Amino acid sequence: MTIKQDKFFPDGNGLAELKGKILFNKPLENLSWLKVGGPAECLYIPYNLEDLSHFLSYLSPKININVFGRLSNVLIRDGGLSGVTILMPPNFLPINILKGGQISAGAGILDKDLSYQAMCAELGGLEFLSSIPGSIGGAVAMNAGCYGKEIKDIILEGKFIDRKGKISILTKKEIGFLYRGTKLSEGKILIEAIFQGKPSKKEKIRSLIEKINSDRETSQPKGYATGGSTFKNPTEKKAWELIKEAGLQGKKIGGAEVSKKHCNFLINNGEATAKDFEDLGNTIIEEVFSCSGITLEWEIRIVGQHLDR
Ligand SMILES: Cc1cc2nc3c(=O)[nH]c(=O)nc-3n(C[C@H](O)[C@H](O)[C@H](O)COP(=O)(O)OP(=O)(O)OC[C@H]3O[C@@H](n4cnc5c(N)ncnc54)[C@H](O)[C@@H]3O)c2cc1C
């Protein structure tokens, strides 16, 4: 891939001031949970909010932006991502314990770290986050949830920056949470969110966290690259049940395989390409439909270009 820096930053003078990392043609495969996918044409890891804001002001308005956290819910196609890929790092903005049981967290903070800090502050309600491998940005964008709780149950508001560097605060209602998504318009980057915790005893929180994590150990595949739940649960039935009933447990395409332990998880046997995962997912959708009449919808977000052959 030939990359011209001028295409991204027509007036590159200010770039030297940036403290974040800018890398061209950067492989993303090893950063993604599925361990597949092509490179980012331009990867930017902001140092802090000021740095991100400067970066956005230097970036050509013609360049498209993708924003991610831990890449635990995305299937990056083998041809990679054009434009700028922003990865929000854990140290972008910290966790702060506020008054009245509220707790704020920067977009790059890991869900499990927020859950742990809430426990230390004797604030319950965030235990479920301890077992989700993403960041706060990804959790808000996905309305992530498990064990009966979702982000929408604990969030008060989110702070966003847009393409023009304008910062806005949106309430839970304005974010418009949906099942594994939001009504947010494209181009809004979450920078920080405020959550409401409930006073609780540290030991009670710790034992709930331990229970959630041990339940996961027994029900989900371990030791494989995976993207977690591949499909959203339809209202009629759980996605894993539909996949199992269609006889797809253990089905393989290339190096991608339907986990025998949890049929809604696709695993990488070490050799998979993004195309293997996409083909396997699409085959599941077809076969589940012909077996049950129900159309599964991807929960994993598929991004990027196919590889030119
Ligand atoms: C083993 C495993 C178990 C999982 N278990 C669960 C589970 O129990 N429940 C659940 O809900 N999910 C689960 N997931 C999926 C995933 O961890 C969550 O969706 C998580 O919230 C994604 O966070 P992330 O930082 O990795 O987001 P990414 O995968 O990096 O991005 C996901 C989406 O969020 C958007 N996004 C990310 N950051 C920002 C930001 N700062 N501003 C705006 N948009 C942003 C991206 O554009 C993308 O559309 C699991 C995944 C794995 C691998």
The ligand as an SDF file (V2000), in Angstrom:
LIG
                    3D

 53 58  0  0  0  0  0  0  0  0999 V2000
  -14.4900  -13.5990   24.9980 C   0  0  0  0  0  0  0  0  0  0  0  0
  -15.4750  -12.4870   24.7600 C   0  0  0  0  0  0  0  0  0  0  0  0
  -16.5870  -12.3630   25.5940 C   0  0  0  0  0  0  0  0  0  0  0  0
  -17.5070  -11.3460   25.3800 C   0  0  0  0  0  0  0  0  0  0  0  0
  -18.5890  -11.2400   26.2150 N   0  0  0  0  0  0  0  0  0  0  0  0
  -19.4730  -10.2480   26.0360 C   0  0  0  0  0  0  0  0  0  0  0  0
  -20.6090  -10.1100   26.8880 C   0  0  0  0  0  0  0  0  0  0  0  0
  -20.8110  -10.8770   27.8060 O   0  0  0  0  0  0  0  0  0  0  0  0
  -21.4690   -9.0980   26.6610 N   0  0  0  0  0  0  0  0  0  0  0  0
  -21.2830   -8.2180   25.6450 C   0  0  0  0  0  0  0  0  0  0  0  0
  -22.1050   -7.3030   25.4820 O   0  0  0  0  0  0  0  0  0  0  0  0
  -20.2290   -8.3140   24.8300 N   0  0  0  0  0  0  0  0  0  0  0  0
  -19.3230   -9.3050   24.9950 C   0  0  0  0  0  0  0  0  0  0  0  0
  -18.2530   -9.4020   24.1580 N   0  0  0  0  0  0  0  0  0  0  0  0
  -18.0890   -8.4610   23.0480 C   0  0  0  0  0  0  0  0  0  0  0  0
  -17.2380   -7.2230   23.3690 C   0  0  0  0  0  0  0  0  0  0  0  0
  -16.2870   -7.4880   24.3670 O   0  0  0  0  0  0  0  0  0  0  0  0
  -18.1120   -6.0450   23.7830 C   0  0  0  0  0  0  0  0  0  0  0  0
  -19.0020   -5.6870   22.7580 O   0  0  0  0  0  0  0  0  0  0  0  0
  -17.2640   -4.8450   24.1690 C   0  0  0  0  0  0  0  0  0  0  0  0
  -18.0890   -3.8700   24.7420 O   0  0  0  0  0  0  0  0  0  0  0  0
  -16.5270   -4.2140   22.9670 C   0  0  0  0  0  0  0  0  0  0  0  0
  -15.5990   -3.2870   23.4610 O   0  0  0  0  0  0  0  0  0  0  0  0
  -14.2900   -2.9500   22.6360 P   0  0  0  0  0  0  0  0  0  0  0  0
  -13.5780   -1.8720   23.3310 O   0  0  0  0  0  0  0  0  0  0  0  0
  -13.5300   -4.1590   22.3310 O   0  0  0  0  0  0  0  0  0  0  0  0
  -14.9730   -2.3890   21.2970 O   0  0  0  0  0  0  0  0  0  0  0  0
  -14.4490   -2.5740   19.8230 P   0  0  0  0  0  0  0  0  0  0  0  0
  -14.5810   -4.0100   19.4330 O   0  0  0  0  0  0  0  0  0  0  0  0
  -13.1260   -1.9460   19.6820 O   0  0  0  0  0  0  0  0  0  0  0  0
  -15.5580   -1.7340   19.0370 O   0  0  0  0  0  0  0  0  0  0  0  0
  -16.8990   -2.1950   19.0420 C   0  0  0  0  0  0  0  0  0  0  0  0
  -17.7970   -1.0800   18.5000 C   0  0  0  0  0  0  0  0  0  0  0  0
  -17.7560    0.0270   19.3950 O   0  0  0  0  0  0  0  0  0  0  0  0
  -17.3800    1.2170   18.7150 C   0  0  0  0  0  0  0  0  0  0  0  0
  -16.5150    2.0060   19.6210 N   0  0  0  0  0  0  0  0  0  0  0  0
  -15.4620    1.5690   20.3400 C   0  0  0  0  0  0  0  0  0  0  0  0
  -14.9390    2.5780   21.0540 N   0  0  0  0  0  0  0  0  0  0  0  0
  -15.6490    3.6890   20.7560 C   0  0  0  0  0  0  0  0  0  0  0  0
  -15.5880    5.0500   21.1630 C   0  0  0  0  0  0  0  0  0  0  0  0
  -14.6750    5.4940   22.0430 N   0  0  0  0  0  0  0  0  0  0  0  0
  -16.4970    5.9100   20.6430 N   0  0  0  0  0  0  0  0  0  0  0  0
  -17.4330    5.5010   19.7610 C   0  0  0  0  0  0  0  0  0  0  0  0
  -17.5440    4.2220   19.3400 N   0  0  0  0  0  0  0  0  0  0  0  0
  -16.6690    3.3260   19.8370 C   0  0  0  0  0  0  0  0  0  0  0  0
  -16.5950    0.7350   17.4930 C   0  0  0  0  0  0  0  0  0  0  0  0
  -16.6350    1.6830   16.4480 O   0  0  0  0  0  0  0  0  0  0  0  0
  -17.3360   -0.5580   17.1390 C   0  0  0  0  0  0  0  0  0  0  0  0
  -18.4790   -0.2880   16.3600 O   0  0  0  0  0  0  0  0  0  0  0  0
  -17.3140  -10.4230   24.3280 C   0  0  0  0  0  0  0  0  0  0  0  0
  -16.1870  -10.5410   23.4990 C   0  0  0  0  0  0  0  0  0  0  0  0
  -15.2760  -11.5600   23.7130 C   0  0  0  0  0  0  0  0  0  0  0  0
  -14.0650  -11.6530   22.8290 C   0  0  0  0  0  0  0  0  0  0  0  0
  1  2  1  0
  2  3  1  0
  2 52  2  0
  3  4  2  0
  4  5  1  0
  4 50  1  0
  5  6  2  0
  6  7  1  0
  6 13  1  0
  7  8  2  0
  7  9  1  0
  9 10  1  0
 10 11  2  0
 10 12  1  0
 12 13  2  0
 13 14  1  0
 14 15  1  0
 14 50  1  0
 15 16  1  0
 16 17  1  0
 16 18  1  0
 18 19  1  0
 18 20  1  0
 20 21  1  0
 20 22  1  0
 22 23  1  0
 23 24  1  0
 24 25  2  0
 24 26  1  0
 24 27  1  0
 27 28  1  0
 28 29  2  0
 28 30  1  0
 28 31  1  0
 31 32  1  0
 32 33  1  0
 33 34  1  0
 33 48  1  0
 34 35  1  0
 35 36  1  0
 35 46  1  0
 36 37  1  0
 36 45  1  0
 37 38  2  0
 38 39  1  0
 39 40  1  0
 39 45  2  0
 40 41  1  0
 40 42  2  0
 42 43  1  0
 43 44  2  0
 44 45  1  0
 46 47  1  0
 46 48  1  0
 48 49  1  0
 50 51  2  0
 51 52  1  0
 52 53  1  0
M  END
$$$$
